């Protein structure tokens, strides 16, 4: 695989990215919105879902952009320095510098929260949203709300806490500022002034982000064009072949609406 390109943004972070231009794919739909993939917490741009989006874009003549947030993958920065605000800023910088015209944002887990932030900040640039196990407000509803009193005291006193990682023997470390910054970005406490088409995919066996998050997000959105697809046997990763097929179908359906 060839090395990625890099974008230096305002805070001097070097954001690693891979961009497929519409001209690199087929010619069908080349004038329609491009695809921008927003990764999950601790993930990178070379994951199964990101590559599936790029494969779809290549087959359909669409532009596609995938990238690593600061502190993720091949981008510069310390993972523990990042938070919802800084990763949103990464997304906005990449959208502004590396894409033109309307885009369809595909957000996985954390990326599903960030796509809402981007849609609110750049409504004229977002043609549609596809969430995969989208996790808005997870810092408050899934972390802080689940902490014991001792864990709350620990993270406040020590500035971080280590929790078991369902995908690795290494724990996940959450810094205190991730919690406090998240409180400035909560999206499910009121209405969301997002009017573009939205499709939320969520597995009902998701042990990290409950599927009810998808229905709560749908209820908060101002858009009248919101679909929620619940997959009974799917988990959080949503990367099995039949689950990827649902993502591909969602891309087909979204682009049929947005052009």
C-alpha positions, 0 to 999 in steps of 0.5 A, a space after each residue: 500500500 502506498 503511503 498516505 498524504 498529509 494535511 497540516 491543519 491550524 493546530 500544526 497536527 499532520 492529518 493522514 488521509 487517502 483520497 479517491 477522486 471521482 475521476 479515479 472511479 467509473 463515470 456513473 454519478 461522478 458529479 454527485 456528492 462525495 463520500 467522507 468516512 469518519 472513523 471510530 474512537 481508536 480506529 484508523 482509516 484502513 478498517 473494513 468499513 472505510 475500505 468498503 466505502 472507498 470500494 463503493 465509490 470507485 465502482 460508482 465514480 464517486 470521490 471518497 475521502 478517509 482519514 485519521 483524526 489526530 492521535 489516531 492511525 498515521 496522523 500526528 499527536 497523542 491519542 490521549 490529548 484528543 477530545 470531541 471538540 478537537 476531533 470535530 475540528 479535524 473533520 472540519 479542517 479536512 472537509 474544508 481543505 480536501 473536498 468541494 461541494 456537498 458530501 455524504 458523511 459516513 460516521 462509525 461509532 465516535 464518527 457518528 457523533 462527529 458527523 452530527 457536529 459537522 452537519 451542524 457546523 457546515 449544513 451547506 456542505 453535508 448532503 446526507 449522513 449515514 451512521 454505523 453504531 453512531 455514539 453521540 453523547 457516549 462520554 456522558 451516557 455510556 462512560 460517566 453514567 456507568 462509573 461508580 463513585 470510586 471511578 468518578 473520584 479516580 478520573 477526577 483526581 488522576 486525570 484519567 481512568 483505564 477500563 477493559 477493552 473488549 477488543 484487546 488485552 490492553 485497557 482503554 484509557 479515557 482522560 478526564 478532559 474527554 468527559 468534560 469536553 464531551 459535555 460541551 458537545 452533547 447532542 441528544 439533550 434537545 432537537 438537532 437542526 439537521 435537515 438532510 437525509 439520515 440513515 442510521 445502521 445499528 446492531 441489536 447485539 451491540 455491547 458498547 453502544 445500545 441500539 436505543 441510541 439510534 432511535 434517540 438520535 432519529 427522534 432528535 433530528 429535524 429531518 423528515 427523511 430519517 431511516 433506522 435499520 436495526 440488525 438483530 444479530 449484529 454487534 458494534 463493529 458492524 463489519 461482517 460481510 452481510 453487515 457491509 452489504 447493508 452499508 453498501 445498500 445504504 450508500 446506494 439508497 442515500 445517493 439515489 436521494 442526494 444525486 
